[in-house]
Amino acid sequence: MKDAAPQPIYLADYTPPAYLIDGVELDFQLHPTATRVISRIRFTPNAAATSKDFFLHGEGLTLIRASVDGRDITPELVDGGLKADVPDAPFLWEAEVEISPEANTALEGLYMSNGMYCTQCEAEGFRRITYYPDRPDVMAPFKVRIDGDELVMLSNGNPVASGDGWAEWDDPWPKPAYLFALVAGNLVARDDSFTTMSGKEVDLKLWVRPGDEGKTAFGMQALKDSMKWDEEVYGREYDLDIFQIVAVSDFNMGAMENKGLNIFNTSAVLASPETSTDANFERIEAIIAHEYFHNWTGNRITCRDWFQLSLKEGLTVFRDQQFSGDMRSEAVCRINDVSALRGRQFREDNGPLAHQVQPDSFVEINNFYTATIYEKGAELIRMMKVLVGDDAYDKALELYFERHDGEAATIEDWVKVFEDSTGRDLTQFRRWYKQAGTPRVAVSEDWTDGTYTLTFKQSTPPTPGQDEKLPQHIPLAVGLLGPNGDEVQPTQILEMTEAEQSFTFEGLAAKPVPSILRHFSAPVILERDSTAQERAFLLAHDTDPFNKWEAGRTLAKDVLVALITEEDAPLDDYLNAIAVMLRDDSLDPAFRALTLGLPSQDDLAQTLFDAGVTPDPMKIYRAQQTLWQAMAEHLQDLLPRLMAEMEVTEPFQPNAEQAGKRALGLGLMNLLNRLDGGAAAQTLYDRADNMTLRLGALGYLLQAQKGDTALSAFRRQFEDDELVMDKWFSMQVYHAAPEDAVDVTDKLTKDTAFNWKNPNRFRAVFGALMTNPAGFHNASGDGYKLFADWLIKLDPVNPQIAARMSSAFETWRRYDVDRQAMMKAQIERVLATEGLSRDSQEMLGRILNG
C-alpha cells in the first residue's frame, strides 16, 4: 500500500520550544550494529512558550530506558518521537537508546563509511541518534564521551581527556543539534596552527584515511587563508582551541560546518596536481572557506527555524564568493557565479520547483537545500551591499554580530539590522525574500538633443502558488559608452522601485551605447533589443568585465537560436568579435576562456521556450556543433600561436594565473580538435603531467571517438583512487554522442566499480547524463526510463540523493508532446512506487503538478 501523502509544515505555525536546554552530556558506546547512546539533558521550561507539552524527536531508535530526575519513566512512543509527563520546573532527562550505524544507508544521523563512524545531522539527522528537541532554535553546550576501539575519536569543541579506547570533548558554545558531529576510525592528520589577530594559537588538523596524506596540503592552506581573510574583512576571530576537518567518502553534501569539526566529502577537500583539476582546486578552496565562515554566520548566529535557512546559507555563500574573488580573479569568479545562478536557480525559478528564498511551507526540509536558498540568497545580500554601500554594509554586519551573537535569528532580524544601522526603509526589498520567480526587466531608450533616457519595465511571471507579483526594489548598475568606446558616464546605481521607471542623462555630445546591469547588480533577466554590431562594440570596449563577457555570450546565443530555428544566421559579426577578443593579450586568459565558451544546451532550451518555441534537443546540439566548427575554421590560423602562449612551463601550481592559461589552452584545443581529429589531444594526453590537462585531453579524444585506449590507460593508472574514478565514469557519459549516451550510462551501471550506494559515484554517472541533454532527451525515451529505474532503486537506500536527482525531470513541460508524455509516465511510475520516501514524493509531486 502506498504511504499517505506527507503533510506540509508552515512558517505561520511556528511556536517557541516548550523547553530550553542548559546543557547536554552524551555517552557513545560505539558498535557497528548496536551503538548505545546515553543522553543526559538539563531541561528548563521556556517562559515564552505557548505550550508546555514535552515532545522529543526520534527516528529509528530503540529505547532502552528513560528517566526524569533519576526516576524511571515509560514515555509514550509516537510517530516521529516520544512524549512524557515532566515537571513544570528544571529537570534532568536521561535516556539510553540503541542504533545501528551500519544499517544507516541514508547517511543521516550516525552511519558508517568504509568502516569509519561519521555523522550528518543537518537538517534533521540528530533525531536518528537520540531523542531530542531536534530544531535549530534549541541551543545548548555539549559534552561528549566516546568509547570504542577506533584509533581516533572526535567530536565538537575542545579535547578534554582521552585514554585507551575513549575520548572526551567539550563544546562550550551553545549550538543546535544539527551542528553536532562525531567521527571515529583509523585516521591520520595533517597538523598545523594559526595565530589569531588577538594572539591566540589554534591547533589545526585535517584528518584523512591513511594513504591520503599527500592530498591535504592545499586544503590546509585554504583553511588558513580563510581564517586570515575572515579576520581582515569581517573582523571575525576563531573561538575554540582547535579546528578540525575530516574527509569522508560517503557523504550526501559537499561539506558540513559542525562547530569546530567540519565533515567534508572527500571530493571537497582532497587535492593533488596528479588527481585534481583546476576546477577541483577552486571548488575545494571555496567550500573550505564556506564551511569555516559558517562559524559566525551559521553557528554563533544560527537560524530560528528552517524557513530561515537562507539567513545562514545565502550570507555565507556571499562571503565565500567575496573570498574567492579576492583569492583569484574577481571578474572571472563573478562570471562563474552568475553562470551557475542562471544555470540552476533561474531554471528553478522558472519551473515547478520555484519557491521563495524564505518559503512559507515545506514537506521535507532536505528538498529546500536549493539554488534559490543558496545562490539567490547570496544575490540578495549582494544587492543590499550595492544599495547601502560598502561602509554601511560593514557597519550593518558589525551590528548583526553584536546584536544576535549566540541567538537563533530570522531573516526579519537580518533586514532590521540594515534598517537600524543605515536608516533606510527596506520594506519593499523584503519582497525579494517572499516572492518567487525571476523578474524580467525590459529596456527601451530615447535620444533627444543631448538627453538620453532609459525606461525600464519590470514584471515577474506567475510561479506555483503565487500568481500576482508586486514590483521589486532592483539596483541597476548602468554606465554609458561614447561612439569611440570611451566611458562618458561611469557606473551609476539606478534604484528601480516601480513597475515602470525612467532615468535621464543630460549633456551628452552623442548618442551613447548603454552598459546595463553591470557586475550583474541584480538577479533579473534583462530584455533589450540591440544589434549584433552593438554587442560586438560592447565586447570590444566595455570597461565592465561582466558586461563585456555578457555581450559575447548574447552574440553567441543569437547566432545559435538562428541556427536552431533555421533562420538566416550570419556568423561574421560573432566570429570576428571573438577573434578580436582572443588577440587581446591585455585580457585575463581565464576571461578569454569563458568568453570563448558557448551557452549551454539547457540555457538555449530555456531561451527558446521563453520565446514560445518548443526546443528540440537534437537541433540545439547540432547548432552548437555547427558553431564550434565555424569558430575552429575561422580561428585556425590563430590557434597554434595562442596555444603555444598558453603553455605553462613552470611546475604546476593551482593558482589563478596558471589555471587561466590552462583553461584557455584547453578551450582552444576544443576548436583544434575539430580540425585535426584528435591528434593534438592525443599528444597532450601522452605528455600531460597534471589532471587538468590529462582529463581535458581525454574528453577531446572521446569527442573525436578515439578515446578507448586512453580510457583503458586512465583506468589502470587510477583504479584505486575513488575520486579520479568518478571522473572516469562521468567523462564517458558527458562526452557520449546523443544517440549513445543512454547505452553508455546503462553499461557503466553494470561496471564492477559502480558503487551506486556511494553518492559521489551515483552523481558521477547520472549527473553526467543530466548534463548531456541531447542524450537524456533522446527521442526514444530510454533515458527517462533508465533514470526512473534507478530513482526507484536508490530511494529506499538514500532518499535524499534520490529526491535531488529527480530534478532531472524538472523541465518536462518544456518539450514536445511526445517527450512530455514519456517523462510524465516515468514521473508517475516513480510516484506510484510502494513506500516511496517523503523526500521523493514531495519533489516529484511538485515537478508533476507545479
C-alpha positions in Angstrom: 0.0 0.0 0.0 1.3 3.4 -0.9 2.2 5.7 2.0 -0.2 8.6 2.8 0.8 11.9 1.3 3.2 13.7 3.6 1.8 16.8 5.2 3.4 20.2 4.9 4.9 22.3 7.7 4.1 26.0 7.7 6.1 29.0 8.8 2.9 30.6 10.1 2.6 27.8 12.6 5.9 28.4 14.3 5.8 28.4 18.1 8.7 28.7 20.5 10.0 25.5 22.0 8.3 24.4 25.2 11.6 23.6 26.9 15.1 25.1 26.6 18.3 23.2 27.4 21.0 24.3 29.8 23.4 21.5 28.9 23.8 18.2 27.2 26.0 15.2 28.0 26.3 12.4 25.5 28.0 9.0 26.0 28.6 6.9 22.9 29.4 3.2 23.2 30.3 2.5 19.6 29.4 -0.7 17.8 28.7 -1.2 14.0 25.2 -2.7 14.6 24.4 -1.9 18.2 25.8 1.5 19.2 24.5 2.7 22.6 23.8 6.4 23.1 23.2 7.6 26.7 22.0 11.2 26.9 21.7 13.4 30.0 19.9 16.7 29.2 19.1 19.5 31.6 15.8 21.0 30.5 14.2 24.3 31.6 10.6 25.4 30.9 10.5 28.2 28.3 8.7 31.2 29.7 8.0 32.3 26.1 6.4 29.0 25.1 2.7 28.8 24.3 2.6 25.1 25.1 4.1 23.0 27.9 3.9 19.7 26.1 7.1 17.7 26.3 8.0 16.1 23.0 11.3 14.8 21.7 12.1 13.9 18.1 13.3 10.4 17.4 13.5 8.2 14.3 14.8 4.6 14.0 15.7 4.4 17.7 15.4 1.5 20.1 14.6 3.0 23.6 16.3 1.0 26.3 15.4 3.2 29.3 14.4 6.8 30.2 14.3 8.7 33.5 13.4 12.1 34.8 15.4 13.4 37.8 16.6 9.8 38.4 13.1 8.3 38.3 12.5 5.7 35.7 9.6 6.5 33.4 7.8 4.9 30.4 7.4 7.6 27.7 4.7 7.4 25.1 6.3 6.5 21.8 4.5 8.3 19.0 5.1 8.9 15.3 8.4 10.9 15.0 9.4 10.8 18.6 8.1 10.5 22.2 6.0 12.3 24.8 6.3 12.2 28.6 5.0 13.9 31.7 7.7 16.1 33.2 7.8 18.7 35.9 7.0 22.3 35.3 10.4 23.2 36.6 14.1 22.5 35.6 14.8 18.8 35.5 17.3 16.2 34.3 16.3 13.9 31.4 18.2 10.7 30.9 17.7 8.2 28.1 19.6 5.2 26.6 18.9 4.2 23.0 20.4 1.7 20.6 21.1 2.4 16.9 22.7 0.6 14.0 25.2 2.8 12.1 26.0 0.0 9.7 22.4 -0.2 8.5 22.0 3.5 8.1 22.4 3.9 4.3 20.5 7.2 4.2 23.7 8.8 5.6 21.8 10.9 8.1 22.5 10.7 11.8 25.3 8.3 12.8 26.4 6.0 10.0 29.4 4.1 8.7 31.6 5.0 5.7 34.1 2.2 4.8 34.4 1.2 8.5 34.6 4.7 9.8 31.8 6.2 12.1 30.5 9.5 10.9 27.6 11.8 11.5 25.5 14.2 9.3 22.8 16.0 11.4 21.7 18.9 9.2 18.9 19.3 8.8 17.1 16.7 11.0 19.6 13.9 11.4 20.2 14.2 15.2 16.8 12.6 15.9 18.4 9.4 14.4 21.0 9.5 17.2 18.9 10.0 20.3 15.6 11.5 21.5 16.0 15.3 21.4 14.1 18.6 20.5 15.7 18.5 17.0 15.1 22.1 16.0 17.6 24.9 15.4 16.2 27.3 18.0 17.1 25.0 20.8 20.8 25.7 21.6 23.0 24.2 24.3 26.6 23.4 25.2 27.6 19.8 24.6 29.9 17.4 26.5 30.7 14.1 24.7 32.4 10.9 25.7 33.1 8.3 23.1 34.0 4.7 23.9 35.2 2.3 21.2 38.1 0.5 19.5 38.9 3.2 17.0 42.3 4.9 16.9 40.8 8.4 16.5 37.6 9.6 18.2 36.5 13.2 17.6 33.6 15.5 18.4 32.8 19.2 18.6 34.7 21.7 20.7 37.9 21.2 22.6 39.5 17.9 23.6 39.2 17.4 27.4 40.7 14.0 28.1 41.4 10.7 26.4 42.7 7.2 27.1 42.9 3.7 25.7 39.6 3.3 23.9 37.9 6.5 25.0 37.9 10.3 24.4 36.0 13.3 25.8 35.2 16.5 24.2 33.6 19.8 25.5 32.0 22.4 23.3 31.3 25.5 25.5 29.4 27.4 22.8 25.7 26.7 22.7 24.6 25.1 19.4 21.6 23.4 17.9 21.6 19.7 17.4 22.1 19.9 13.7 25.7 21.1 14.3 26.6 18.1 16.4 29.4 15.9 14.9 31.2 12.7 15.8 33.8 10.8 13.8 35.7 7.7 14.8 38.0 5.5 12.8 41.5 4.8 11.5 42.6 8.3 10.6 45.8 10.3 10.2 46.1 14.1 10.4 48.0 16.9 8.7 48.8 19.2 11.7 49.3 22.9 11.5 48.4 26.0 13.5 47.0 29.5 13.1 47.6 32.6 15.3 44.6 34.7 15.5 44.5 38.5 15.5 44.5 38.6 19.3 47.5 36.3 19.5 45.7 33.0 20.3 47.3 29.8 18.9 44.7 27.5 17.3 45.6 23.9 16.5 44.5 22.8 13.0 44.0 19.2 12.0 42.9 17.8 8.6 42.0 14.1 9.1 42.1 11.6 6.3 42.4 7.9 5.8 46.0 6.5 5.7 47.3 7.0 2.2 45.6 10.3 1.5 48.0 12.5 3.5 49.6 13.7 0.2 46.3 15.3 -0.8 45.9 17.6 2.2 48.4 20.5 1.8 46.1 22.6 -0.4 43.1 22.2 1.9 45.1 23.2 4.9 46.4 26.3 3.2 42.9 27.2 2.1 41.7 26.9 5.7 44.5 29.2 7.0 43.7 31.7 4.2 40.1 31.6 5.1 40.8 32.3 8.8 43.0 35.2 7.9 40.5 36.7 5.4 37.6 36.5 7.8 39.6 38.4 10.4 40.8 41.1 7.9 37.5 41.6 6.0 34.8 40.8 8.7 36.8 41.1 11.9 35.7 37.6 12.9 38.2 35.6 15.1 38.0 31.9 15.7 36.7 31.0 19.2 38.0 27.5 20.1 41.4 26.0 20.8 41.2 23.6 17.8 39.7 23.5 14.4 39.4 20.1 12.6 38.3 18.9 9.2 37.6 15.2 8.4 37.4 13.8 4.9 34.6 11.2 4.4 34.0 9.2 1.2 30.2 8.6 1.7 28.6 12.0 2.2 25.4 13.4 0.7 26.5 17.0 0.7 29.8 18.8 -0.2 30.6 19.5 3.5 29.1 20.4 6.8 30.0 23.3 9.2 29.7 21.4 12.5 31.1 23.6 15.3 34.9 23.1 15.3 34.7 19.7 13.5 33.8 20.2 9.8 33.0 17.0 8.0 33.8 17.1 4.3 33.0 14.9 1.3 36.4 13.7 0.1 35.7 15.5 -3.2 35.6 18.8 -1.4 38.9 18.6 0.4 41.4 16.1 -1.1 43.6 17.5 -3.9 46.8 17.0 -5.7 48.0 18.0 -9.2 48.0 14.4 -10.3 44.4 13.7 -9.3 42.6 17.1 -9.2 41.7 19.6 -11.9 42.0 23.4 -11.6 38.2 23.4 -11.1 38.6 20.9 -8.2 41.2 23.1 -6.5 39.0 26.2 -6.9 35.9 24.4 -5.6 37.8 23.0 -2.6 39.1 26.4 -1.7 35.6 27.9 -1.9 34.0 25.1 0.1 36.6 25.1 2.9 36.1 28.9 3.1 32.3 28.5 3.1 32.3 26.0 6.0 34.8 27.9 8.0 32.8 31.2 7.6 29.8 29.4 8.9 31.4 29.5 12.3 30.0 33.0 12.7 27.3 33.1 10.0 25.5 29.9 10.9 27.0 28.6 14.2 27.5 31.6 16.5 24.3 33.0 14.9 22.1 30.3 13.6 18.6 30.2 12.1 15.5 30.2 14.3 13.8 27.6 12.1 14.4 26.0 8.7 12.3 28.7 6.9 15.2 31.0 7.7 17.8 28.7 6.0 19.0 31.4 3.6 19.9 33.5 6.6 22.9 31.4 7.1 23.4 29.9 3.7 22.8 33.0 1.5 25.1 35.1 3.6 27.8 32.5 3.8 27.7 31.9 0.1 28.1 35.6 -0.5 31.1 35.6 1.9 32.7 32.7 0.2 32.2 34.4 -3.2 33.9 37.5 -1.9 36.8 35.4 -0.6 37.2 33.6 -4.0 37.2 36.9 -5.8 39.9 38.2 -3.5 42.0 35.0 -3.8 41.6 34.7 -7.6 40.2 36.9 -10.4 37.2 38.8 -9.1 35.8 39.3 -12.6 36.1 35.7 -13.6 34.7 34.5 -10.3 31.7 36.8 -10.7 31.0 35.5 -14.2 31.2 31.9 -13.0 28.9 32.7 -10.1 26.3 34.2 -12.4 26.6 31.4 -14.9 25.9 28.9 -12.1 23.0 31.1 -10.9 21.4 31.2 -14.3 22.1 27.5 -15.0 20.5 26.3 -11.8 18.5 28.9 -10.0 16.9 30.6 -12.9 15.7 27.3 -14.2 14.3 26.5 -10.7 12.6 29.9 -10.6 11.1 29.3 -14.0 9.6 25.8 -13.3 7.5 23.7 -11.0 10.2 23.8 -8.2 10.1 27.6 -7.9 9.9 28.8 -4.2 10.7 31.8 -2.2 14.1 32.5 -0.6 12.1 32.4 2.7 9.5 29.7 1.9 6.1 29.6 3.5 5.9 25.8 3.8 7.8 22.6 3.1 7.2 18.9 3.4 10.8 17.7 3.7 13.4 20.3 4.5 16.2 18.4 2.7 14.4 19.3 -0.5 15.0 23.0 0.2 18.8 23.0 0.1 18.4 24.6 -3.3 20.0 27.1 -5.6 17.2 29.6 -4.5 18.2 29.3 -0.9 21.9 29.4 -1.5 22.8 31.3 -4.7 19.7 33.6 -5.0 20.0 34.2 -1.2 23.6 35.3 -1.8 22.4 37.7 -4.6 20.0 39.3 -2.1 23.0 40.0 0.2 25.0 41.4 -2.7 22.1 43.7 -3.7 21.8 45.0 -0.1 25.5 45.8 -0.2 25.1 47.6 -3.5 22.2 49.6 -2.2 23.7 50.8 1.1 27.4 51.0 0.0 30.5 49.2 1.3 30.9 51.2 4.6 27.3 50.9 5.5 27.4 47.2 4.8 30.3 46.8 7.2 28.5 48.8 9.9 25.4 46.6 9.5 27.4 43.4 9.8 29.0 44.6 13.0 25.6 45.4 14.4 24.4 42.0 13.3 27.2 40.1 15.1 26.8 42.3 18.2 23.0 42.1 18.4 22.5 38.4 17.6 25.6 36.5 18.7 24.5 33.3 20.5 21.0 33.6 19.1 18.8 31.7 16.6 17.7 34.6 14.3 15.4 35.3 11.5 15.6 36.9 8.0 13.5 39.7 9.5 16.2 40.2 12.1 18.8 40.4 9.4 16.9 43.1 7.3 16.1 45.0 10.5 19.8 45.3 11.3 20.3 47.1 7.9 17.4 49.4 8.5 18.6 50.3 12.0 22.2 50.9 11.0 21.5 52.8 7.8 18.2 54.5 8.5 16.8 53.1 5.2 13.4 51.7 4.8 13.8 48.2 3.2 10.1 47.2 3.3 9.9 46.8 -0.4 13.3 45.0 -0.6 11.9 42.3 1.7 9.7 41.2 -1.2 12.8 39.5 -2.7 12.6 37.0 0.2 8.9 36.4 -0.2 8.3 36.4 -3.9 9.4 33.5 -6.0 10.4 33.9 -9.6 13.0 35.8 -11.6 12.0 39.4 -12.6 12.1 40.4 -16.2 13.3 43.9 -16.9 12.5 45.3 -20.4 14.5 48.3 -21.5 13.8 51.0 -24.1 15.7 54.2 -24.9 15.2 57.7 -26.2 17.8 60.2 -27.6 16.8 63.8 -27.9 19.0 66.9 -28.1 21.8 65.6 -25.9 19.5 63.9 -23.4 19.5 60.2 -23.2 16.6 58.4 -21.4 16.4 54.8 -20.3 13.0 53.4 -19.5 12.7 50.2 -17.5 9.6 48.0 -17.1 9.7 45.1 -14.6 7.5 42.0 -14.4 7.7 38.6 -12.8 5.8 35.6 -14.3 3.5 33.6 -12.0 5.0 30.8 -10.0 3.3 27.9 -8.2 1.1 29.4 -5.5 1.9 33.0 -6.5 0.0 34.4 -9.5 0.3 38.1 -8.7 3.7 39.8 -8.3 4.5 43.2 -6.9 7.3 45.4 -8.1 10.7 44.6 -6.7 13.4 47.0 -5.5 16.1 46.5 -8.1 19.5 48.1 -8.2 20.5 48.6 -11.8 24.2 49.4 -12.3 24.5 51.4 -15.6 27.4 53.0 -17.5 27.4 54.8 -20.8 30.0 54.5 -23.6 30.6 57.0 -26.3 30.8 56.1 -30.0 34.6 55.8 -29.8 34.5 53.4 -26.9 35.3 55.9 -24.1 33.2 55.8 -21.0 31.1 59.0 -20.9 29.1 58.0 -17.8 30.8 55.9 -15.1 28.8 53.2 -13.3 25.8 54.7 -11.5 23.3 52.7 -9.4 19.7 53.4 -10.5 17.2 52.2 -7.9 14.1 50.9 -9.6 11.1 50.6 -7.3 8.1 51.0 -9.7 6.7 48.8 -12.4 7.9 51.3 -14.9 10.5 53.9 -14.3 12.7 56.3 -16.5 16.1 57.7 -15.8 17.7 60.6 -17.9 21.3 61.5 -18.6 21.9 65.0 -19.9 24.7 67.0 -21.6 25.9 64.2 -23.8 27.6 65.0 -27.1 26.5 61.9 -29.0 24.1 59.1 -28.5 25.7 56.6 -26.1 25.8 52.9 -26.0 24.4 51.7 -22.7 26.1 49.1 -20.5 23.2 47.9 -18.3 23.2 45.6 -15.2 27.0 45.9 -14.7 28.6 43.3 -12.5 25.1 41.6 -12.7 23.8 44.0 -10.0 20.5 42.2 -9.6 19.3 38.6 -10.3 17.0 39.6 -13.2 16.5 38.8 -16.9 17.3 41.8 -19.0 15.3 42.2 -22.1 16.6 44.7 -24.6 16.6 44.8 -28.4 20.1 45.5 -29.7 22.1 44.8 -32.8 24.9 42.4 -33.3 27.1 45.4 -34.1 26.3 47.0 -30.7 27.1 43.7 -28.9 30.4 43.4 -30.8 31.1 47.0 -29.7 30.5 46.2 -26.0 32.6 43.0 -26.3 35.4 45.2 -27.6 35.1 48.3 -25.4 33.0 47.8 -22.3 35.0 48.5 -19.2 32.8 46.2 -17.0 34.2 42.7 -17.3 30.9 41.0 -16.7 29.0 43.0 -19.4 32.0 42.5 -21.8 31.5 38.8 -21.4 27.7 39.1 -21.5 28.0 40.8 -24.9 29.9 37.9 -26.3 27.5 35.4 -24.7 24.5 37.2 -26.2 26.1 37.3 -29.6 26.7 33.6 -29.5 23.1 32.9 -28.3 21.6 35.0 -31.1 23.6 33.0 -33.6 22.7 29.7 -32.1 19.0 30.5 -31.9 19.1 31.4 -35.5 20.8 28.1 -36.4 18.3 26.2 -34.3 15.2 27.8 -35.8 16.8 27.6 -39.3 16.6 31.3 -39.8 19.3 33.3 -41.6 22.3 33.1 -39.3 25.1 35.4 -40.3 28.2 34.4 -38.3 30.7 37.1 -39.3 30.0 39.6 -36.5 30.3 37.0 -33.9 33.4 35.2 -35.3 35.2 38.5 -35.9 34.4 39.8 -32.4 35.7 36.5 -30.9 38.9 36.8 -32.9 39.5 40.4 -31.7 38.8 39.3 -28.1 41.2 36.3 -28.3 44.0 38.5 -29.8 43.7 41.0 -26.9 46.7 40.0 -24.7 45.6 42.5 -22.1 42.7 40.3 -21.2 43.0 37.7 -18.5 43.3 34.2 -20.2 40.6 32.9 -17.8 38.3 35.7 -19.0 39.1 34.8 -22.7 38.4 31.2 -22.0 35.0 32.0 -20.6 34.1 34.2 -23.5 35.2 31.5 -25.9 32.6 29.2 -24.4 29.1 28.8 -25.8 25.8 29.0 -23.9 24.8 25.6 -22.6 22.2 23.4 -24.3 19.9 23.9 -21.3 20.3 27.6 -21.5 19.3 27.6 -25.2 16.3 25.3 -24.5 15.0 27.8 -21.9 15.6 30.7 -24.2 13.6 29.1 -27.0 10.9 28.1 -24.6 10.6 31.6 -23.2 10.3 32.8 -26.9 7.4 30.5 -27.5 9.4 27.9 -29.5 9.4 24.3 -28.4 13.0 23.3 -28.0 14.3 20.3 -29.9 17.4 18.9 -28.0 18.9 17.4 -31.2 18.6 20.7 -33.1 20.2 22.5 -30.2 23.1 20.0 -30.1 23.7 20.2 -33.8 23.6 24.1 -33.7 26.3 24.0 -31.1 28.4 21.7 -33.1 27.9 23.8 -36.2 29.1 27.0 -34.5 32.0 25.2 -32.8 33.1 24.1 -36.3 32.7 27.5 -37.8 34.8 29.0 -34.9 37.5 26.4 -35.5 37.7 27.2 -39.2 37.6 30.9 -38.7 40.3 30.9 -36.0 42.5 28.1 -37.3 45.4 30.4 -38.2 45.3 31.9 -34.7 45.1 28.7 -32.7 48.8 27.5 -32.8 50.3 30.8 -31.6 47.7 31.2 -28.9 48.0 27.6 -27.7 51.8 28.0 -27.5 51.4 31.2 -25.5 49.1 29.4 -23.0 51.5 26.6 -22.3 52.7 26.6 -18.7 56.4 25.6 -18.4 56.7 26.2 -14.7 55.9 23.4 -12.1 52.2 23.0 -11.6 50.5 25.5 -9.2 46.7 25.7 -8.7 46.8 29.4 -8.8 44.6 31.7 -10.9 47.4 32.7 -13.3 48.3 29.1 -14.3 44.7 27.9 -14.2 43.6 30.7 -16.6 46.3 29.7 -19.1 45.3 26.0 -18.9 41.6 26.9 -19.3 42.2 29.0 -22.4 44.6 26.4 -23.8 42.0 23.7 -23.4 39.3 25.9 -24.9 41.4 26.4 -28.0 42.1 22.7 -28.2 38.4 22.2 -28.3 38.5 24.0 -31.6 41.7 22.4 -32.9 40.2 19.0 -32.1 37.5 19.6 -34.7 40.2 20.2 -37.4 42.8 17.5 -36.6 40.5 14.7 -35.5 42.1 14.3 -32.0 45.8 14.3 -33.0 46.8 17.2 -30.7 44.6 15.8 -27.9 46.4 12.5 -28.1 49.8 14.3 -27.9 48.6 16.3 -24.9 47.2 13.2 -23.1 50.5 11.4 -23.6 52.6 14.2 -22.1 50.2 15.7 -19.5 51.7 15.9 -16.0 48.6 17.1 -14.2 44.9 16.1 -14.1 43.6 19.3 -15.7 45.4 18.6 -18.9 45.0 14.9 -18.8 41.3 15.0 -18.3 40.8 17.7 -20.8 42.7 15.7 -23.4 40.7 12.6 -22.6 37.5 14.5 -23.1 38.5 15.6 -26.6 39.7 12.1 -27.5 36.2 10.9 -26.5 34.7 13.7 -28.5 36.7 12.6 -31.6 35.7 9.0 -30.9 39.3 8.0 -30.4 39.3 7.6 -26.6 39.2 3.9 -26.0 42.9 3.4 -25.5 43.2 6.4 -23.3 40.2 5.3 -21.2 41.8 2.0 -20.5 45.1 3.5 -19.6 43.4 6.1 -17.4 41.6 3.3 -15.5 44.7 1.2 -15.0 46.5 4.2 -13.6 43.8 5.5 -11.2 41.6 2.5 -10.4 42.4 2.7 -6.7 41.5 6.4 -6.4 37.8 6.8 -5.9 37.6 10.5 -6.8 39.5 10.1 -10.0 37.4 7.1 -11.0 34.4 9.3 -10.5 35.9 11.4 -13.3 36.4 8.3 -15.4 32.7 7.4 -15.1 31.5 11.0 -15.6 33.6 11.8 -18.7 32.2 8.9 -20.7 28.6 9.9 -20.2 29.1 13.6 -20.6 31.0 13.2 -23.9 28.9 10.4 -25.3 27.2 11.2 -28.6 23.4 11.8 -28.1 22.5 8.5 -29.7 24.9 6.6 -27.5 24.5 8.4 -24.1 21.8 6.1 -22.6 23.6 2.9 -23.7 26.9 4.2 -22.3 25.2 5.1 -19.0 23.5 1.7 -18.8 26.8 -0.1 -19.5 28.6 1.9 -16.8 25.9 1.0 -14.2 26.9 -2.7 -14.8 30.6 -1.9 -14.2 32.1 -3.6 -11.2 33.4 -0.2 -9.9 29.9 1.3 -10.0 29.1 1.5 -6.3 25.6 3.1 -6.7 25.2 3.5 -2.9 28.0 6.0 -2.8 26.6 9.5 -3.6 29.7 10.7 -5.5 29.7 7.7 -7.8 25.9 7.8 -8.4 26.1 11.5 -9.2 29.2 11.0 -11.4 27.1 8.8 -13.8 23.6 10.1 -13.6 24.6 13.7 -13.0 26.6 13.5 -16.2 23.5 12.1 -18.1 21.6 15.2 -16.8 24.3 17.5 -18.3 24.1 15.7 -21.7 20.6 17.0 -22.6 20.5 15.7 -26.1 21.4 12.2 -24.8 19.0 12.3 -21.8 16.2 13.6 -24.0 16.8 11.1 -26.8 13.5 10.7 -28.7 13.3 7.1 -27.8 12.5 8.0 -24.1 15.1 5.4 -23.0 16.9 8.0 -20.9 13.8 8.7 -19.0 13.1 5.1 -18.2 16.7 4.3 -17.2 16.7 7.4 -14.9 13.4 6.4 -13.3 14.5 2.8 -12.8 17.5 4.0 -10.8 15.5 6.5 -8.8 13.2 3.7 -7.7 16.2 1.6 -6.8 18.0 4.4 -4.9 15.1 5.9 -3.0 14.8 3.3 -0.2 18.5 3.3 0.3 19.2 7.1 0.2 16.0 9.1 -0.2 17.9 12.5 0.0 20.0 11.8 -3.1 17.1 10.2 -5.0 15.0 13.3 -4.4 17.7 15.7 -5.5 18.4 13.7 -8.6 14.8 13.6 -9.6 15.2 17.2 -10.7 16.3 15.7 -14.0 12.6 15.7 -14.8 12.1 19.3 -13.7 11.7 20.8 -17.2 9.4 18.1 -18.6 6.7 20.7 -19.7 9.3 22.5 -21.8 9.5 19.9 -24.6 7.3 18.5 -27.3 4.1 16.5 -26.6 5.8 13.1 -27.1 8.6 13.8 -24.7 6.2 15.3 -22.2 4.1 12.2 -22.3 7.1 9.9 -21.8 8.5 11.9 -19.0 5.2 12.3 -17.3 4.7 8.5 -17.4 8.0 7.9 -15.7 7.4 10.5 -13.0 4.0 8.9 -12.3 5.7 5.4 -12.2 8.2 6.6 -9.6 5.4 8.3 -7.6 3.4 5.0 -7.6 6.2 3.1 -6.0 5.2 1.5 -2.8 6.9 3.1 0.2 8.4 6.0 -1.7 10.1 8.4 0.6 8.6 11.7 1.6 11.7 13.3 0.1 10.9 11.9 -3.4 7.2 12.2 -3.0 7.4 16.0 -2.4 10.0 16.6 -5.2 8.3 14.6 -7.9 4.8 15.8 -6.8 5.9 19.4 -7.2 7.5 18.6 -10.6 4.4 16.8 -11.8 1.8 19.3 -10.6 3.7 22.6 -10.4 
